[in-house]
Amino acid sequence: MPPKRPSNRADADFTVPAKKKAAPKSATSKVQKKSQKTSKPAARPKKPKKVLKVSSKTLNYTLCIPTSILDNCSNLEQLTHALYQIAKAATLFNVGEIVVLDLGAGATTAASQSAASELEPRKRKIKFEEASEETEASNKKSASRLSGAMLIATLLQYFVTPPYLVSSVFKKKYSSYFKCAAKLPRLSALPFMRHLQTDQGRYREGLSVNMAKSATAKKPSTRTKYINIGKDAVLELRGQQVPVNVRVTVDTVDKKVVSPAEAYGDYSGANAAYGYSVRVARTFADIFLGAGFSGGYTQSLWVNSADFFFDPAAQSSARLDSKIPHVQKIITPSLEELQEQPSLQPANLLLVFGKWKHLCDKFQQTKDLFDGASGAHDLFDGRLDLPGVPEGYICIEDSCMVALATLATYSVPTWSEPPVNSSL
């Protein structure tokens, strides 16, 4: 047999070390480990909800639109279509007033300039002798340029103005702003905007005008009997006089001013009129102080819209939930209450759209005018959630239609109506 190969390892005996026995786990550690597996994050507290009770079954709506709507519009055409959606929703749901909240030049300068830049002629090379003429023309253009808030208000007013009164209501230098709006369909919810016999009906909308001042009169008269109805000759009323520069409905046969309900049927809008009025609020206080209704606003709601970075799980959102509850239902007076007080005035509900940060910034500018108010939340009775999407993820023009439709389903009477006879 061959000799054994010498081994390089020592001949010492090797002993395998014994494995240490693991210490028995205590019962408390097992419970802690099990609790860590089954533990869940703390649930967010529920949103406080509120039932809003109004003082009348008749609701008049006012929409407050901030100028931040210009942020999503890059040209005049996009802005016109966005405002057309608001005008359509307002006429369908009987909105009596639209307030344009001016957020200032910082938030809307770029958007308003981009819309107005389309009205400027293209730059071209000019000779030196033409420079003076071009400078004069550019000065006239800049003088006729509207600010962001006035541009929104002008377009909204255009949509509820009959075509035969456009040249009388608006100045000619602003006509270029209506080039896109003139191509859109009329708002058929307004009876005087329907294509009935090419606007040659008996009842027409008119604008009271003052005729030439007489030589003996020292001051121009504040009342007149002449109405511009969009025809070649003005209409002269019979035995009636109205204030100058007001919108009226006239009977062209009897030559008198009539109510919209008499002219167009039983349906009448807010303030017994059709369409809506438009005004601009320069400050946060102007929203409430310049109300278009005699009794002011009975309630006000905030609608979070166009806030695409709103985080409902943030601590600031939780604090806001505790200050402004979410309205889940609107209750109208009961039948007994209506019988006790038959002369109840209509409830005027104000809906303010936009980001909460913008509203807080506007409130801080005029907070001295609100005694006892620590913040903008003290001026709101609640906030309205829009169904279907996360909070704040709907743009302003779409929020108007969704909010008004939601309020129509929220308004319920406190008494049960008698069942309808299905056999009829």
Stockholm file with secondary structure:
# STOCKHOLM 1.0

chainA/1-424         MPPKRPSNRADADFTVPAKKKAAPKSATSKVQKKSQKTSKPAARPKKPKKVLKVSSKTLNYTLCIPTSILDNCSNLEQLTHALYQIAKAATLFNVGEIVVLDLGAGATTAASQSAASELEPRKRKIKFEEASEETEASNKKSASRLSGAMLIATLLQYFVTPPYLVSSVFKKKYSSYFKCAAKLPRLSALPFMRHLQTDQGRYREGLSVNMAKSATAKKPSTRTKYINIGKDAVLELRGQQVPVNVRVTVDTVDKKVVSPAEAYGDYSGANAAYGYSVRVARTFADIFLGAGFSGGYTQSLWVNSADFFFDPAAQSSARLDSKIPHVQKIITPSLEELQEQPSLQPANLLLVFGKWKHLCDKFQQTKDLFDGASGAHDLFDGRLDLPGVPEGYICIEDSCMVALATLATYSVPTWSEPPVNSSL
#=GR chainA/1-424 SS CCCCCCCSSCCCCCCCCCCCCCCCCCHHHHHHHHHHHHCCCCCCCCCCEEEEECSCSCEEEEEEEEGGGGGGCCSHHHHHHHHHHHHHHHHHTTEEEEEEECCCHHHHHHHHHHHHHTTSCCCCCCCGGGHHHHHHHHHHHHHTCCCHHHHHHHHHHHHTSCGGGHHHHSCGGGGGGGTTGGGSCCCTTSGGGSCSGGGCCSEEEEEEECCCCCSSCSSCCSEESEEECSSSSCEECSSCCEETTCEEEEETTTTEEECHHHHHCSCCCGGGCSSCEEEEESSHHHHHHTCSSTTCCSEEEEEECSCTTCCTTSHHHHHHHHHSCEEEEEEECCHHHHHHCTTCCCEEEEEEEECHHHHHHHHHHTGGGSTTCSSGGGGCSEEECCTTSCTTCSCHHHHHHHHHHHHHHHEEESSCCCCCCTTC
#=GC SS_cons         CCCCCCCSSCCCCCCCCCCCCCCCCCHHHHHHHHHHHHCCCCCCCCCCEEEEECSCSCEEEEEEEEGGGGGGCCSHHHHHHHHHHHHHHHHHTTEEEEEEECCCHHHHHHHHHHHHHTTSCCCCCCCGGGHHHHHHHHHHHHHTCCCHHHHHHHHHHHHTSCGGGHHHHSCGGGGGGGTTGGGSCCCTTSGGGSCSGGGCCSEEEEEEECCCCCSSCSSCCSEESEEECSSSSCEECSSCCEETTCEEEEETTTTEEECHHHHHCSCCCGGGCSSCEEEEESSHHHHHHTCSSTTCCSEEEEEECSCTTCCTTSHHHHHHHHHSCEEEEEEECCHHHHHHCTTCCCEEEEEEEECHHHHHHHHHHTGGGSTTCSSGGGGCSEEECCTTSCTTCSCHHHHHHHHHHHHHHHEEESSCCCCCCTTC
//
